[in-house]
Amino acid sequence: MEYKTVLKVFIIISLMIGITGCREETQAKVETLDNKKEIATFNFDNKRELSEYKKLELDKTHPNLLNPAISKSEYKLVVQSWTELHQKIGDYLSEHDFNWEIEDTAVSIVHKIYFKPNGEIENYFFNVLNENVSKQKKKQFASLVSDFARDNHIEFKKDEGFAQCGKTRYFNE
């Protein structure tokens, strides 16, 4: 074989190996991303996000756990799990040095969290009640909650998806 032909064959084989290797690496990255899927967060004050949230109609598929008709016998476990989850979120915000950058000593948030049957967080809807919290801080808060949800869940399980809503106060340090 002539030198140019050998060189062409070598380049083609190298490209094939490279493409195969890239495809496997890309596939591994996709699998990693799928395993650590980011949850959807919806800020009440963001009109686009609020519209997206409403379109999902999550309340039709995720019953609220504190409805006594749904969680009669498990009510105490639901409350305990819900409380522990919010303590973990507050700790996570502190660990990441999150500051609301306002003078208020606490920030009140009304939120609804939608869970998969295994307790993993699926969607997070929130409304920050303190009017002086900036859009940027709300966005940063949503990002941290999304990051938190990758490795944390509620210690409660159900046969179907479920939701929980409530009002929480996070201290502002």
Backbone bond lengths (Angstrom), bond angles and torsions (degrees), N, CA, C in turn:
res aa  C-N    CA-C-N  psi(-1)  N-CA   C-N-CA  omega(-1)  CA-C   N-CA-C  phi
1 M - - - 1.438 - - 1.518 109.90 -
2 E 1.240 113.55 145.95 1.450 121.64 -179.20 1.544 109.01 -76.62
3 Y 1.313 117.67 152.76 1.476 124.32 -176.11 1.523 111.28 -56.76
4 K 1.331 119.17 -45.07 1.465 122.66 -178.56 1.531 110.62 -63.96
5 T 1.309 117.47 -39.28 1.460 121.57 179.31 1.526 110.02 -65.93
6 V 1.322 116.61 -44.26 1.473 121.17 177.99 1.527 109.38 -61.06
7 L 1.320 116.36 -43.03 1.463 120.94 179.89 1.535 110.14 -62.60
8 K 1.327 118.07 -43.27 1.464 121.97 178.75 1.529 110.68 -62.43
9 V 1.322 117.12 -45.11 1.464 120.87 178.93 1.527 109.93 -61.59
10 F 1.326 116.67 -43.80 1.463 121.72 179.00 1.529 110.45 -60.17
11 I 1.331 117.05 -44.44 1.472 121.12 -179.69 1.522 109.84 -64.91
12 I 1.319 117.53 -43.41 1.475 120.71 -179.77 1.528 110.63 -62.74
13 I 1.324 116.67 -44.98 1.472 119.88 178.87 1.525 110.25 -63.88
14 S 1.323 117.27 -41.67 1.469 121.25 178.92 1.524 110.49 -61.83
15 L 1.328 116.86 -43.73 1.463 120.65 178.31 1.521 111.25 -62.62
16 M 1.328 116.94 -42.08 1.467 120.34 179.75 1.524 110.75 -62.80
17 I 1.317 116.12 -42.97 1.472 120.01 178.06 1.523 109.63 -64.85
18 G 1.311 116.81 -43.25 1.468 121.34 179.69 1.508 112.14 -62.71
19 I 1.338 116.38 -44.06 1.462 120.28 179.54 1.513 110.52 -64.27
20 T 1.324 117.42 -44.24 1.462 121.21 178.26 1.524 110.01 -60.93
21 G 1.322 116.15 -44.90 1.475 120.32 179.31 1.506 111.46 -62.33
22 C 1.347 117.66 -42.03 1.462 121.31 178.74 1.514 111.12 -64.72
23 R 1.338 116.04 -40.68 1.453 119.37 -179.68 1.522 110.16 -62.55
24 E 1.344 117.22 -42.96 1.464 120.33 178.84 1.517 110.45 -65.10
25 E 1.349 116.96 -40.97 1.462 120.52 179.78 1.524 110.08 -65.98
26 T 1.341 116.65 -42.96 1.459 120.59 178.46 1.518 110.12 -62.73
27 Q 1.327 116.88 -43.14 1.458 120.62 179.45 1.525 110.26 -61.87
28 A 1.331 117.57 -40.31 1.464 120.79 178.46 1.526 110.10 -63.44
29 K 1.344 117.09 -39.83 1.467 120.29 178.85 1.523 110.59 -65.16
30 V 1.330 117.59 -41.75 1.457 121.40 179.00 1.518 110.23 -62.84
31 E 1.342 117.00 -43.71 1.461 120.09 178.90 1.521 110.33 -62.13
32 T 1.328 117.16 -40.98 1.460 120.53 177.93 1.514 110.16 -62.51
33 L 1.335 116.89 -44.36 1.453 119.61 179.11 1.521 110.94 -64.42
34 D 1.340 117.71 -39.80 1.450 120.28 179.09 1.523 111.24 -63.55
35 N 1.322 117.16 -38.32 1.461 120.96 179.80 1.519 111.35 -67.95
36 K 1.310 117.62 -28.17 1.465 122.63 -178.74 1.524 109.67 -115.81
37 K 1.308 115.89 45.03 1.452 121.76 -174.82 1.525 111.12 -60.11
38 E 1.313 114.56 135.08 1.451 120.80 179.26 1.525 109.18 -74.94
39 I 1.321 116.40 138.23 1.463 119.35 178.71 1.520 109.10 -82.30
40 A 1.315 115.62 158.38 1.455 120.92 175.55 1.521 108.53 -83.95
41 T 1.317 115.86 131.94 1.459 120.87 175.40 1.523 107.99 -116.84
42 F 1.310 115.58 143.67 1.457 121.40 -176.86 1.524 109.20 -131.73
43 N 1.324 115.83 117.04 1.454 122.58 179.29 1.529 108.07 -93.53
44 F 1.302 116.32 123.02 1.460 122.71 -179.85 1.527 111.54 -54.27
45 D 1.316 117.85 -35.74 1.469 122.30 -176.62 1.528 113.84 -77.86
46 N 1.310 117.22 -10.38 1.460 121.52 179.78 1.535 107.66 -97.90
47 K 1.329 117.06 109.93 1.467 121.41 -173.58 1.530 112.62 -58.16
48 R 1.330 117.20 -39.88 1.466 120.76 179.40 1.523 110.22 -65.02
49 E 1.337 116.98 -47.12 1.468 120.47 179.97 1.525 111.29 -64.80
50 L 1.318 116.80 -39.52 1.463 120.60 179.04 1.525 110.32 -62.97
51 S 1.313 116.72 -40.77 1.462 121.17 177.84 1.533 111.02 -64.01
52 E 1.336 117.01 -44.11 1.467 121.41 177.81 1.529 110.38 -60.67
53 Y 1.314 115.90 -43.13 1.465 121.69 -179.94 1.532 110.67 -60.63
54 K 1.320 116.43 -47.22 1.462 120.50 -178.59 1.525 111.62 -62.73
55 K 1.337 116.74 -37.91 1.471 120.81 -179.91 1.527 112.12 -62.94
56 L 1.319 117.36 -30.70 1.466 120.83 -178.30 1.526 112.99 -69.30
57 E 1.330 117.34 -25.95 1.467 122.74 -179.51 1.531 111.62 49.42
58 L 1.308 115.60 48.02 1.463 121.69 -175.86 1.532 113.59 -62.78
59 D 1.315 116.39 -27.16 1.464 118.73 -178.65 1.527 112.42 -67.32
60 K 1.318 116.86 -19.13 1.470 120.33 177.22 1.520 112.11 -75.02
61 T 1.328 116.57 -26.42 1.472 120.80 -176.01 1.529 113.28 -110.93
62 H 1.316 117.05 -8.47 1.468 121.23 -177.56 1.532 109.70 -129.81
63 P 1.336 118.04 90.91 1.467 120.29 -179.87 1.531 111.62 -63.82
64 N 1.327 114.97 147.53 1.458 121.75 -179.53 1.526 109.58 -77.33
65 L 1.323 116.30 122.96 1.467 121.32 -174.77 1.518 115.58 -65.28
66 L 1.305 118.37 -29.53 1.462 118.24 -178.10 1.523 112.54 -82.32
67 N 1.306 116.58 5.32 1.452 120.62 170.69 1.530 106.26 -71.38
68 P 1.333 119.00 114.92 1.470 121.56 -176.05 1.526 113.72 -54.58
69 A 1.321 118.06 -27.92 1.459 120.43 179.53 1.526 111.53 -68.37
70 I 1.324 117.12 -23.12 1.465 121.44 -177.91 1.525 112.24 -94.41
71 S 1.317 116.54 -40.50 1.469 118.82 -172.61 1.527 112.64 -122.24
72 K 1.319 117.20 43.48 1.469 121.42 -179.31 1.525 112.46 -50.57
73 S 1.310 116.38 -59.17 1.465 120.56 -173.33 1.526 112.91 -79.29
74 E 1.324 117.75 -16.55 1.469 121.18 -175.85 1.520 112.84 -109.38
75 Y 1.308 117.77 12.61 1.460 122.44 -172.53 1.527 112.46 -54.09
76 K 1.332 117.23 -47.35 1.469 120.15 -178.87 1.531 111.63 -63.75
77 L 1.324 116.76 -40.95 1.465 120.98 178.46 1.530 110.79 -64.07
78 V 1.326 116.76 -39.95 1.464 121.47 178.32 1.525 110.08 -61.39
79 V 1.325 116.86 -49.06 1.467 121.35 -179.46 1.523 110.53 -62.36
80 Q 1.317 117.12 -44.49 1.470 121.14 179.39 1.536 110.61 -61.58
81 S 1.316 117.61 -46.13 1.470 121.80 -179.49 1.522 111.11 -63.82
82 W 1.313 116.42 -41.87 1.466 122.78 179.84 1.526 110.06 -63.05
83 T 1.313 116.56 -44.87 1.461 121.76 179.68 1.528 111.10 -63.35
84 E 1.319 116.69 -45.93 1.467 121.36 179.36 1.526 111.51 -61.61
85 L 1.324 116.57 -40.01 1.460 120.07 179.04 1.525 110.63 -60.77
86 H 1.315 116.95 -43.56 1.473 119.67 -178.80 1.524 112.12 -70.28
87 Q 1.300 117.04 -32.05 1.466 119.12 174.29 1.527 109.83 -65.19
88 K 1.330 116.36 -40.24 1.469 120.15 177.91 1.530 111.47 -64.03
89 I 1.333 116.54 -40.80 1.467 119.91 178.80 1.525 109.69 -62.75
90 G 1.339 116.46 -45.64 1.465 120.36 178.31 1.524 111.60 -59.71
91 D 1.332 116.73 -42.42 1.471 120.94 177.39 1.526 110.56 -63.36
92 Y 1.326 116.64 -40.36 1.468 121.42 -178.96 1.533 110.20 -63.94
93 L 1.327 115.91 -42.05 1.468 119.39 177.84 1.528 110.41 -61.81
94 S 1.322 116.59 -43.03 1.474 120.95 178.63 1.521 111.66 -64.20
95 E 1.327 116.73 -44.33 1.472 121.07 179.59 1.526 111.91 -59.73
96 H 1.310 116.54 -28.27 1.459 121.38 -179.29 1.531 111.81 -99.86
97 D 1.342 114.76 17.66 1.469 122.04 175.95 1.523 113.02 51.42
98 F 1.317 115.88 36.70 1.461 119.58 178.88 1.514 109.76 -73.81
99 N 1.322 115.95 131.16 1.452 122.29 177.80 1.518 107.56 -131.84
100 W 1.311 116.15 133.05 1.460 121.18 -178.21 1.527 112.16 -72.86
101 E 1.312 117.21 -14.68 1.467 123.91 179.34 1.528 112.37 57.76
102 I 1.332 114.21 44.65 1.464 121.07 173.22 1.523 107.56 -134.50
103 E 1.292 116.64 167.47 1.465 121.52 -177.59 1.531 112.89 -81.36
104 D 1.315 118.31 -21.45 1.462 122.12 -177.47 1.527 110.61 -57.46
105 T 1.322 116.46 144.64 1.470 120.55 -179.33 1.526 112.13 -78.40
106 A 1.335 116.62 -19.10 1.469 120.26 178.84 1.524 109.37 -146.62
107 V 1.312 114.76 156.47 1.457 121.16 176.81 1.525 107.31 -119.94
108 S 1.323 115.49 126.87 1.466 120.99 179.60 1.520 110.00 -98.47
109 I 1.311 114.46 134.18 1.457 120.61 -178.79 1.523 109.03 -132.89
110 V 1.310 115.59 130.03 1.456 121.07 169.83 1.520 104.74 -97.79
111 H 1.321 115.91 128.57 1.459 117.92 -177.07 1.525 110.75 -145.94
112 K 1.317 112.05 162.35 1.454 119.78 175.05 1.514 105.85 -135.70
113 I 1.326 114.58 126.46 1.450 120.61 -178.57 1.526 107.77 -111.88
114 Y 1.313 115.06 132.41 1.461 122.00 -179.84 1.524 108.19 -106.57
115 F 1.337 115.28 130.70 1.457 121.77 -173.56 1.526 111.79 -117.50
116 K 1.326 114.50 151.49 1.463 121.28 169.00 1.535 106.65 -77.41
117 P 1.321 118.93 163.90 1.475 120.62 -179.89 1.536 113.36 -54.61
118 N 1.341 118.15 -30.74 1.470 120.82 -178.62 1.527 113.45 -83.69
119 G 1.329 117.91 4.41 1.458 121.57 177.18 1.519 114.76 94.25
120 E 1.335 117.52 -4.09 1.463 119.72 177.29 1.524 109.64 -70.25
121 I 1.322 115.77 143.89 1.455 121.05 179.21 1.526 108.45 -76.79
122 E 1.327 114.70 132.71 1.460 121.66 -176.52 1.531 111.59 -109.40
123 N 1.333 116.90 -45.40 1.461 123.32 -179.04 1.519 108.81 -144.15
124 Y 1.340 114.72 150.36 1.461 119.62 -178.69 1.521 109.27 -135.85
125 F 1.322 116.19 118.03 1.458 123.01 177.78 1.521 107.71 -110.29
126 F 1.336 117.11 133.45 1.455 118.76 -178.47 1.519 112.48 -145.66
127 N 1.339 113.82 155.29 1.454 122.15 175.36 1.528 107.39 -136.32
128 V 1.319 116.70 110.90 1.466 121.46 177.27 1.524 106.85 -77.74
129 L 1.320 116.99 122.55 1.458 121.22 -175.30 1.531 113.37 -83.44
130 N 1.316 118.29 -24.19 1.462 121.01 178.09 1.532 108.03 -71.23
131 E 1.314 116.09 117.55 1.461 120.65 -174.71 1.524 113.69 -68.24
132 N 1.304 118.28 -23.15 1.465 121.23 -175.16 1.532 114.44 -88.62
133 V 1.327 118.07 6.88 1.466 121.20 176.74 1.529 107.73 -80.29
134 S 1.319 116.71 128.67 1.464 121.59 -176.53 1.530 112.09 -72.52
135 K 1.341 114.88 159.55 1.468 120.79 176.18 1.519 110.24 -60.14
136 Q 1.338 115.70 -39.15 1.464 120.65 -179.29 1.533 110.87 -62.42
137 K 1.317 117.84 -41.44 1.466 121.16 -179.71 1.533 110.73 -69.04
138 K 1.323 116.80 -36.47 1.469 119.81 176.62 1.529 109.98 -64.64
139 K 1.314 115.83 -40.03 1.460 120.90 178.62 1.531 110.55 -65.37
140 Q 1.339 116.38 -42.55 1.465 120.99 178.23 1.531 110.08 -64.87
141 F 1.318 117.29 -41.22 1.458 121.72 177.36 1.534 110.05 -59.50
142 A 1.333 117.03 -47.13 1.465 121.24 -179.97 1.528 110.77 -60.36
143 S 1.315 116.76 -40.36 1.463 121.24 179.18 1.528 111.03 -64.02
144 L 1.323 116.57 -42.45 1.466 120.22 178.92 1.538 111.17 -66.10
145 V 1.314 117.16 -40.17 1.466 119.86 177.87 1.532 109.73 -63.59
146 S 1.322 116.23 -40.05 1.459 120.20 177.67 1.532 110.94 -62.62
147 D 1.331 116.41 -43.95 1.471 120.55 177.11 1.531 110.72 -62.96
148 F 1.311 116.13 -42.91 1.461 122.17 178.79 1.532 110.44 -56.96
149 A 1.329 116.07 -42.45 1.467 121.31 -174.68 1.525 113.10 -68.20
150 R 1.312 118.00 -17.68 1.464 120.21 179.53 1.522 111.73 -63.79
151 D 1.333 117.02 -35.18 1.460 120.70 -174.38 1.525 113.53 -121.01
152 N 1.322 117.86 5.06 1.457 120.86 -177.36 1.526 109.79 -129.88
153 H 1.314 114.89 154.02 1.456 120.73 -179.27 1.525 108.56 -152.20
154 I 1.307 115.59 173.04 1.459 120.24 176.11 1.532 107.74 -85.75
155 E 1.304 116.13 144.74 1.470 120.54 -179.25 1.527 109.83 -85.11
156 F 1.306 114.65 57.85 1.459 120.90 -179.78 1.514 107.48 -151.53
157 K 1.315 116.90 142.47 1.457 121.09 -179.36 1.522 109.42 -132.60
158 K 1.309 114.91 153.21 1.454 121.79 -178.70 1.525 107.61 -145.31
159 D 1.296 118.08 165.89 1.467 121.16 179.26 1.526 112.66 -74.99
160 E 1.310 116.73 -16.89 1.465 121.73 -179.83 1.519 109.06 -138.10
161 G 1.330 115.89 169.18 1.457 119.70 176.71 1.519 110.38 -59.00
162 F 1.319 116.69 153.24 1.458 120.83 -179.33 1.521 109.37 -147.76
163 A 1.312 115.76 170.02 1.458 121.09 -178.93 1.514 109.57 -136.76
164 Q 1.307 114.74 162.88 1.453 121.15 173.43 1.513 107.81 -146.90
165 C 1.313 116.39 137.72 1.457 119.79 178.31 1.518 109.01 -127.36
166 G 1.296 115.09 162.16 1.454 120.13 178.94 1.510 110.94 172.22
167 K 1.301 114.01 -178.38 1.459 121.89 179.14 1.525 107.38 -116.00
168 T 1.307 115.43 133.03 1.479 121.12 -178.97 1.507 109.18 -129.17
169 R 1.319 114.72 146.17 1.472 120.37 174.05 1.515 108.17 -113.86
170 Y 1.325 114.90 123.51 1.466 120.61 174.96 1.511 107.49 -104.85
171 F 1.338 115.76 128.97 1.459 119.18 179.90 1.514 110.14 -69.91
172 N 1.294 115.19 142.10 1.455 122.52 -178.01 1.528 107.92 -105.13
173 E 1.306 115.37 110.30 1.468 119.82 -176.82 1.503 111.93 -92.64
